[in-house]
Amino acid sequence: MADIAQRFPQNPILSPKDLVPSREGLEIVCLLNPGVFKFEGKIWLLIRVAERPKQKEGIISFPVLNEAGIEIIAIEENDPDLNAGDPRVITYKGIDYLTTLSHLRLVCSTDGVHFEEPEGYPLLQGEGEDEAFGIEDCRVSLIANTYYLTYTAVSGHGVGVGMRSTTNWKTFQSYGMIIPPHNKDCAMFDERINGKFYALHRPSSVALGGNYIWLAESPDGIHWGKHRCIIKTRPNHWDSARVGAGAAPIKTAEGWLEVYHGANGKHQYCLGAFLMDLNDPSKVLARTEEPIMVPTADYELHGFFGEVVFTNGHIVNGDELTIYYGAADEFVCGAKFSVKEILDALVFYH
């Protein structure tokens, strides 16, 4: 498989040891794919930070949010009602829980490589019962001086899309669940098209249908409708099991260019791209046959969940596209691409 990524020589640029846990008694297990934006002359990452209690021998413990804050649930490892075979999800007495609790944390940089946590900015945690298992995988879109944060809201109710907005990154307006379960990977376009907001999202179907990319439109960015399926998985391809949007599509002369993730039946995640019509993004014009990025570096192959490259954030500077991505569900990394080279890799539909 092809790979046209120019990885940062400094990768991983952030590891779990580089940040401090949100509270005493927790440990950071993973740093995952950040939302990315520019603000006050700097490059900012809104990183998904996954935490859990420090584990004790013979006990499996995990955190959940409630009205009082973070509650720790501890279960004996040999409990017959416990199924802990997946490092990401625990099933206890027929109920699924995440092994970690994720929040979103801000870091910033002047050079795009070396990041630090600024003072005076809050970390973003789940709010309410629909976010009791945390918030994850945030995309950031800037529309008319307002930053829109679309993220995965996780709870016992399911996995859906939550949204908040801000102009200063210190105070936020929350809109709750804008797309109900089961849905994730929501990326809003950075500008309106013919007066409407547009967003990519990914409903999930266990039986009929599949994990496909859909397009939605909205009059106000809050109420979404006219949902249309635009990208499907491809049998016997690198993206045969699931596909999902990356960050906000990139506007080019040829169309809206979207970098997306795809996974196969072995849960190996790669990146590819597709192109949408500028005036009607429901029309997909082209798509890459081969991935533009494949997990090959050691930090992409080995980690909390290996063989993964996954992005939901980038910076565009002319032809240079800097993608920040999660590697092996544990590290934050960076890579540069040429927009033209990605466009040249597209295979146009006839």
N, C-alpha and C positions, 0 to 999 in steps of 0.2 A: 504493500500500500504506500502511496505517495505521502510525503510530509514536507511542506514548504515553510514550516515555522522556523524562525531564528530565535531560539531560546536565549533568555538572559544568561550570561555566564555566571551571574551571582545566584542563580536559582538553587534552592528555594529562597525567595526573598523574605518570607516569613514562615516560621515554624511555631508549634504550640508553646515552646519554651520562651518565645520572644514576648509573650503577653502575660499579664498577671490575671489569675482567675477573678471572677466578679465578686466572690465572697469566700471567706475562710471555710475550709472543709471540702471545697470543690477543686477539681483539676481540669485543665484544658486538655482535651484528647485530640481535637482536630481544629484546624483552621480551614475553612472551605471557601469556594468561589465567591469573590466579592462583587458587589455592585461598584461601579466606577464613575467618577464625575470630576469636573473642574470647579473649584470654588476659591475665590480670593487669591488667584494666581498660583494655586497649588493643585496637584493631583491627589485625589482622595479615594480611599477604598472603604467600602462599608462591608466589613468581613463578617461572614457567619462564623461565630465562635461556639463550638460544641463542648459542653462541660458535663462532668459527672462527679459523684462523690468518689473520694479515694477508696479503692476497693480493698476489702478485707478478705482473708482466706476463708473459703467456705460460704461466703455471703455474696450475693449479687444485689447491688443497690443502684438506684437510678432516681433522678429528680423529676418532679412535675410542679407546675405552677398552680397555686390556688389564691384565693383572696388575701390570705395572710402572707403570701410570698412563696418561696421555694420549699416544697415538702419532699423529704427523702423517704423513699420506699425501699425496704430491705427484705430480701427473701433468701432463705437457705438454698444453697446451690443444689441440694438433693431433693428439694420439694417436688413431689410427683406432679403437681399442677403447673410446674415451670417448664417452659420451652425456651432455652437460651442459645439455640444453634446459630442464629444470625447475629453478627456483631452490632447490627444497627437496630434491630427490633426484638423485644422480649414479649412472649405471650404468657400471661399468668391467669389461670382460671378462665381461659377463653377470651381474655381481654388483651389487646395489643398495647404495648408501651414502647416508647423510644428509650434506648439505652443512654442517650445523652439529651441534654436540654440546650437548645441553641438560642443565642441572642445575636444582635447585630452591633458591631463596634467600629468606630471611626478611627482611621489612621490617615496621615497625610505626608506628602513628600514634595520637595522642590525639584528633584531630579527623576522621579518616577521609579526609582530603584530602592532607595533607602527611606523607610517609612518610620514614623514615630506617632505615638498617641498624643494628640493635643490636649491641653487642659481646658476645662470649661465646657466640654461637649458631652452629652449624655450617651450612655449605651442604650440601645433600644431592645426592650424585652417584650414578651407576649403580654397581651392585655385581654382579660376576660376569658370566659370558658371556651371560646372557639380557638384560643391560642395557648391552651393550657400545657401543651407539649412543646411550645416554643415557636419561634418564627425563623424562617430559613430562606436562603437563596434569593436575596433581594436584587431586583433590577432598578436602576435609577434613570429616569427620563426627565429632561429639562424642557419645559414648555412654557413660553411667555413668562420667564423669570421665576417660575415655580418648579421645584423639584418634586416629582411624583415617585414614590417608593412602592413598587408592587412586589409582594413577597408571599412565600408559602406559609400559611397559617395552619398549624397542626394541633389536633386535639383528639379526644375519643370520639368526637363527632365526625372526624374525617380530615381530609387534606384539601384546603381551598385557597383562594387568592385573597389576601388582605391588602389594604392600601392606606398609606399615610402621605401627607404632603408637608413641605416646609419651604421657607425662603431663606432661612438663616442657619439651619441645622442645629438650632437650640430649642426651638418650639415647633410642635408638630400638630397637624390636624389629622385625626383618625376617621376613616370612612368605614371601618369594619370590614366585613366579608363582601367583596364586590362580585366575586364569582364563586358559587358554592361548590362543595365537594362533589366528585373527586376531581380536582383541577390544580394545576401548578404551572411553572415556567411561563409566567405572564410578563411580556415585554411591551410597553407602550411605545409607539412611534414618537419621535422627538418633535414632530410638528403636526398640525392638523392638515387633513387632505380634503379639499372641497368643504371646509368648515367643520369636519367631523374628526373626532379622536379615533385612532385605530390602535388595536393591540393584538399581539399574538398570544395564544394560550394553549394549554394541553389538557383536555379532558382525558380520563383514563377509563378503559373498559376492560373488564376481566374476561368476559365471554364474547359477546357480539361486538365487532369493531376492533379497535386497538388503540395504542398510544400514539396519536397523531397530532400534528400541529394545526390549530384552527385560527381563524381570523375573526375578530369582532369589531364592531363600530359603536360609537357613543356620541350623543349630543353634548355631554358635559364631562366625560372622563370618569363618571361614577356609575351610570346606568348603562349596561352593555347589552347589545342585541345583534341581530342579523349575523349570527354565528355561521361560519362556513369552514368546512374542512379543506385545507389547501396542500398539506404535505403528509404523505403516508409512509409507513415503514416499507422496506423493499426486501422480499424474500431472498435469502442467500447472499445478502449484502452485509456490509459493516454496520448498517443501520436497520437491521431486520427485526429487532425486538421493540425498540421505542425511539422516538425522536422528540426533541423539545427545543424551543427557542433559546437563543443566547440573550444578548443585550438588545437594545433598541436598534432597528434596522438602520443601515448607513445609506444616506441619499447619494446616489451617483448619477451621472448623465444617462447611464443605461437603465437604471431602475433602482428600487430599494434592495440593497444587498443585506441578507441576513446570514450571520454565522450561527449554526445550530449544532446541538450535540445529537449523536446517535449511538445506540448500543445494540450489540448482538445478543444472542441467547446465552453467551458466556459472561455477560455483564461487562464486556470490554467497551469503554466509552471513547469515541473519537469525535473530531469536529469536522463538519462539512459546511457547505454554503448553498443558498438558493437566491434567486432574483425575482422580485415582484414588479409589476407595472407601476410607474410613478403615479398615475392618476387613479388606478383601480388595483390596489394591492391584492385583491382576491385572484387576480390573474398571475399565476406563476409562470415565468418565462423560461427559466433555466435552473439547473441544479448540478452540483458536482457528482460525478460518478464515484470517484475515489475521495477519501477524506483528505482534508488539508492539514490535519494534525492527528498523529497517532501516538499513544503512550509508548515511548521508547526509552526515555531517561530513567535511571534507577529510581529517582524520587517520584516518577509517575507510575512505575511498575510495582513499587513496594511501599506500603503505608497502611493506614487503617482499613482501606478497601482498595486494593491495587488494580492496576491497568485502567486508570481513569484519568482523562483530561476533560474538564468541564468548566465552561465559562458562562458568566452572565454580566460581563463588564469589559469595556474597552475605551480607548481614547483614539480619536482620528485626527491626524495632522497631515493634510494633503493626501499623498499616496501611502503614507505610513500609518499602519493600523497596529496599535499596541494592545494586545489582548492580555488581560490578567485572568488567571485561571486557577482552579483548584486541581491539585495533583494527588492522586491516590487517596482522595478524601481526607487529607491530612495537612498538606502544605499549600501556601499561596505562591504562585510563580508568575513569570511574565514571558511573553514572546512577541516578536515583531513580525508583521506580514506586510506585503505589498498589496494594496487594494487591487491594482491592475492584474497582479499575478493570480489573485483569487478569481477575478472576473474572467481571466483567460482560461481558467480551469473549468468554467461552467460549460455544461452541455445544454444547448438550447433545444426546447421542444419544437416539434414541427407542427 
